[in-house]
Amino acid sequence: MPIGVYVCHCGLNIAGVLDMDELKRYAETLPDVAVARDLPFSCSDIGQEQIQKDVAEFKLDRVVVAACSPRLHEPTFRRAIAKAGLNPYMLEMANIREQCSWVHMDRPAQATQKARDLIRMAVAKAALLRPLERETVPVSQEVLVIGGGVAGIAAALDLADAGMHVYLVERRPTIGGYMALLTDVFPTNDCSICVLAPKMSEVFNHPNITLISYAEILNVEGSVGNFMVQGQKRARYIDEKLCKGCIDQCASVCPVEVPSEYDFGIGKRKAIYVPYPQAVPLVACVDPKACIGCGRCVEACQADAVKLEQEPEEFKFNVGAIIVATGWQPFDATRKEEYGYGRYRDVITSLQLERLLNAAGPTKGEVVRPSSGQIARSIAFLQCVGSRDATVGNIYCSRICCMASLKNAQLVKEKYPDTDITIYYIDLRAGGEGYEEFYVRAQKLGINFVRARVSRIEQEDGDLYLIFEDTNTGEVKRVKHDLAVLSIGLEPDRSADVIGNILGLSRRPDRFFEIAHPKMRPVEAHIDGVFIAGCASGPKEIQTSIAQGSAAAAKAFKLLQKGELELEPTSAFVDRDKCIQCKLCVDICPKKAIAVESPAYVDEAACKGCGSCAASCPVNAIDMRLFSDAQIMAQVRAATEKKDEFPLIVAFLCNWCSYGAADLAGTSRIQYPTNARNIRVMCAGRVDPDFVLEALRRGADGVLIAGCRIGECHYVSGNDQALQRVNVLKEVLGKIGLDPGRVKIIWCAASEGEIFARQLKRFVDELKEMGPIGTELRAGEAQEAT
Amino acid sequence: MVEDTEFREQVLRRAGSEVLTCIQCGTCSSSCPTAHLMHPSIRQLVKLVLEGRKDEALNNRTIWLCTSCLLCTVRCPRGIRPKSVVAALKDLAEKEGIRSPDAAYEELFLKQIRDYGRIAELPMTAKFLLSSPGSALQSMEMGLEMAPKGKIALEIDRVKRPEEVKKIIEELGK
């Protein structure tokens, strides 16, 4: 097992602090090391060529490079040794720059000591490296888009135009979502359905799109690249192929009339209906709750399309990726009892106003008081109804309502210039291209703005009275209006709960679907191959929803276009003989990559290698391909082999945040004590209590575990699990008489080099206070003796 | 700028740190049944607290007009308890020796309960008339209207065991 060790000068970056000659000579003495060299710049062509030459000459089968952070040059050296014919995973790096020479510039002797230890740890790990293959798996090049609102439509069209086949599944009888029901839309005040309808028919006619309307997803199995989707198309009691969408013949004879959900209850429809004239598919639908089964429509339809005996149809298909565009649902305004919605007829919601203003709506565009049918002369808009309101559990801002009210106020004012309009607002939020200008336009039209949150509405003699404090003057007022429009907020669609559970999507505290990173990964879910677009991940205006639909399409396309997926061999695997089928790992896995089948089975395409399952397995039946138990244990033992410093700390740093923070402390040249011997793991959740106990048993004075900040774990909850384990460990330590403070867990984001350094320094001080490991045991014995 | 940070902290400790999240929307003031008598309004009172303006926050009628009906607290969209802010201010005002304008009446009221376990209206009115004739005369008009309708009890009514009520009051006063 000949190992080559290369100690990099990095110019003076490393050599300026550490004793390179000493390190090289030390490396030569380590077991299995066939050759050790110091290189001025190991990453340069000359450096890489030297390594490649040695691989051939000394028949090296593994290589250790002691240089900068593996986060920087690990891929470089992997490529270099692969060129020399080695497996790329037979490389280990010792980070002696960011985490050594740059942070201990004033203490060259101790820093060199630490570097010796880091190299020894790397060599010990290298001895246990195994060749790994990147697997490729064939993937389906079809995509499922769930939800046919504007975001889903944008995603489906982009993918279909790019040549991928799309299944667009919509819950309602028509696609178009809420956008299809709006009147004109901000900031251009163009007609909503006029810009959307062409897109809807494009979906219908596109050869690459299979539109499945009035349907639900029942189950999804598999993982990225190969999802098996199962669903059901509800019976619409119409033969879609025969129906011409004329609707007059059937609906005119239908005796049942019910409030139309497409007019938000202010208009009516028949039991057999088409949601609206531009519906896609333009096919009638029978509402089974309303239909009395008289059969008149069956007789009236000349195309013979009405089939009252129709049954639901199951469907099944495979896709490589899934785009969740399940949208939103309006806040239920009856929950704000103080506004009287549902009791006072002239209190309406913003969506009902959209329908009143719509030329195709129930009043043909007249804005009337529902109580009298008269044109409203004085209209109040109440903002933040169901948004920014802890009393209904919605702390978030719904983002679109300020602009929507500004728009509706303008439309009313343009149509009825004499109408008095007042917008009652807490804060007017008009952030967006052309939005502030839009606000100015509303002001210039003479719309009134009162900074107040209305506390209640009273009805007296058929008029509405709003009670509020004008917060600019401090007066509490009671003001009369004809019509009050509640600007209702956006809530996550409750019917999407099923989809969320099937796919294992996580939710934010505001109940919308959580994206993989609140800033850097705006359309990706935590589950690989699943993307989220539009209001499913939070309230958004139309343009942003479209942008997200397109972004999700681009991501799905990028994922599937090669027709195969290359998998990093980081995954977990199960020793089937050891597994006792306790299923702990199944619950813990944030990627739902472990199947319940017994014994446990890891879907390596879905596994991202966090290792929390391996840490939790009570019988060590799960191990990781990279960062294996044996390798980490070897590092722990190597770190504690020589105790040349007090206190000696073994530190486990998660790859994404804390290791990054420690690197950043280096690049920022933040100086801190030399006591820690760092071990990189994929996630704080990977740290098996065995590692910690072994470190302490072998004489480490303290163990540090550093993860991402709570709520920011790259594997969702790995740091929570690490915290739980550390708490249990602390109890155990207490019971055996050790100070529980010897194990410390900290959180730092990759940007928090300063915090990492400060926390480490504090830990060193705490350990100095405690004394070398075992001090407390001796003290305890002494006490007992006296 | 916070004028008196310590004062602000004292109120926040009593009323909860969520007071810091106030968005000054005025829902509390406009929900308040006595808002028309309050200057500053409750909303403004919260602002005074947040700015640490101790003098103005403690020396006003608003805090003594609160009836503890809790409508402000039920409706606040931020989950703040404006009623607790008022309670905290009353508490601090008393510590500073600031008395409610109705302090005399309130003391009489409490004494009655301590002595009889409930209010005896006639002696109460008589004593109030003696101690602060000015304020009492203001309420006379309503009393005169109520008396013929039998709305003012003439006899002194005692609860069965007034000593127990007394105990409760002493316990609360600790």
Interface residues (C-beta under 8 A of the other chain):
Chain A: E338 C384 R388 D389 A390 T391 I426 D427 A452 R453 V454 S455 R456 I467 F468 E469 D470 T471 G474 V476 K477
Chain B: I23 Q24 C25 G26 T27 S29 S30 S31 C32 A35 H36 H39 P40 S41 R43 Q44 V74 R75 C76 P77 R78 G79
